[in-house]
Every structure is written in C-alpha cells, then in structure tokens.
C-alpha cells in the first residue's frame, strides 16, 4: 500500500474516532451538567374503553340502534407534570391529568333526551428511565395514583338529574419524547396506556334517586390508549 493511502486512512480513523467521542459526550450531557427540573403541560386524545358504562348509558337513554354508545370512544385529556431528575438515568414526576367525556342522546321515541358528562381526576406519581441525545431526550416508564371521578346524568325534558362520585386506583405506562427548541423550551409528544379500577358509581349520602335513573349503577372501570402533545419548560 502506498504511504499516501496509509496516511489518509490513518487520518480518517483519527477523525472518525474523534467524531464518535464528541457524539458520545453530547449524548451523555449529565456527566458535566446539573440535573434538570421541568414542567410539561398539554392536551391528549385517547381511545377510551368503558364497556360497563356504555351498557348502562344505552339501557338508560334507550337510543336508536344506530346511535348506541360503543365500547370504544374518544375522550379529551388535559395534563400537567412537574418532573425532577434524581440520578443520571432516572427522573420522578407528579402528574395531574383530567379526562373529560360527554354524551347527549335522544331516545328512540324522540320524546326524551339523556345528557351524560363525567370527569376523572387522575393524580399519579411517575418514574421514568432517561435517554439523552443531541437536542432531544426520551423518557420510558409509568406510574400509579388514586383517582377520582364525578359523573352527571340529567334529563332536560323533565328537569331532573343526579350526580355520582367514585374513586379508586389507576395505573399507566408511557413513553415521552422531548425535542429541544432552546435552553429552556422543549416540545413534547408521548403515548400512554392507562388502566383505572374505580368501582361502582355511588350516590352522595342522603341523595334521593330520580324517577328516571334507570338500571343499577355500573362500575366505572376503563382502559385508555392515548397520544399527548405539549410543551416543556426546563426551570433548571
């Protein structure tokens, strides 16, 4: 082999080795940087599965067959998460998330309407494994919490309605990606799966049952598969 080719090859190896070392340093910034504390807020869209609740609403509202509530529906979710990095590879966060869903259903006779609306407050403690890259970071993990639901049903034509409440444990797994825009501002996109076991809806103590309250109150257990979009502000 000619000396010129040997020198060129040797220079290439040195350059490539230096590039890898620089990339490795960029992907592990925590060796020379402070741990972060950030706050993420945004909106999620979920595929929301509540089979027992769907059966209850259909029995209560008695809609036409083509307007029956399906087991799977969409639901909106709003969330905020302060999160602190506690080691090189791990962070912990406290999520407050609120799920919102509503229905307005005419009966098959068209002489009655049932309006259903519920909200689920889902505070959770999260644990994430961290992966850092050049201009981005990834979080993988999940969490658990004790969740609270408020369920309203009303019948506008007769001017009656009821409110039920229930609470119980909930669990989730998730994956989140943050893309850096500047030193303190990131975009956020994530996916998650949730399982909530809230038990059967119950009336407040002393509350009376309205005349058209329908079948036995159902369990409000549900499963969610969601996509979340938000912004992250790194405070330090």
Rosetta blueprint (number, residue, H / E / L):
1 X L
2 X L
3 X H
4 X H
5 X H
6 X H
7 X H
8 X H
9 X H
10 X H
11 X H
12 X H
13 X H
14 X H
15 X H
16 X H
17 X H
18 X H
19 X H
20 X H
21 X H
22 X H
23 X H
24 X H
25 X H
26 X H
27 X H
28 X L
29 X H
30 X H
31 X H
32 X L
33 X L
34 X L
35 X L
36 X L
37 X E
38 X E
39 X E
40 X E
41 X E
42 X E
43 X E
44 X E
45 X E
46 X E
47 X E
48 X E
49 X E
50 X L
51 X H
52 X H
53 X H
54 X H
55 X H
56 X H
57 X H
58 X H
59 X H
60 X H
61 X H
62 X L
63 X L
64 X L
65 X H
66 X H
67 X H
68 X L
69 X L
70 X L
71 X L
72 X E
73 X E
74 X E
75 X E
76 X E
77 X E
78 X E
79 X E
80 X E
81 X E
82 X E
83 X E
84 X E
85 X E
86 X L
87 X L
88 X L
89 X L
90 X E
91 X E
92 X E
93 X E
94 X E
95 X E
96 X E
97 X E
98 X E
99 X E
100 X E
101 X E
102 X E
103 X E
104 X E
105 X E
106 X E
107 X L
108 X L
109 X L
110 X L
111 X L
112 X L
113 X E
114 X E
115 X E
116 X E
117 X E
118 X E
119 X E
120 X E
121 X E
122 X L
123 X L
124 X E
125 X E
126 X E
127 X E
128 X E
129 X E
130 X E
131 X E
132 X E
133 X E
134 X L
135 X L
136 X E
137 X E
138 X E
139 X E
140 X E
141 X E
142 X E
143 X E
144 X E
145 X E
146 X E
147 X E
148 X E
149 X E
150 X E
151 X E
152 X E
153 X E
154 X E
155 X E
156 X L
157 X L
158 X L
159 X L
160 X E
161 X E
162 X E
163 X E
164 X E
165 X E
166 X E
167 X E
168 X E
169 X E
170 X E
171 X E
172 X E
173 X E
174 X E
175 X E
176 X E
177 X E
178 X E
179 X E
180 X E
181 X L
182 X L
183 X L
184 X L
185 X E
186 X E
187 X E
188 X E
189 X E
190 X E
191 X E
192 X E
193 X E
194 X E
195 X E
196 X E
197 X E
198 X L
199 X L
200 X E
201 X L
202 X E
203 X E
204 X L
205 X L
206 X L
207 X L
208 X L
209 X L
210 X L
211 X L
212 X L
213 X L
214 X L
215 X L
216 X L
217 X L
218 X L
219 X E
220 X L
221 X L
222 X E
223 X E
224 X E
225 X E
226 X E
227 X E
228 X E
229 X E
230 X E
231 X E
232 X E
233 X E
234 X E
235 X L
236 X L
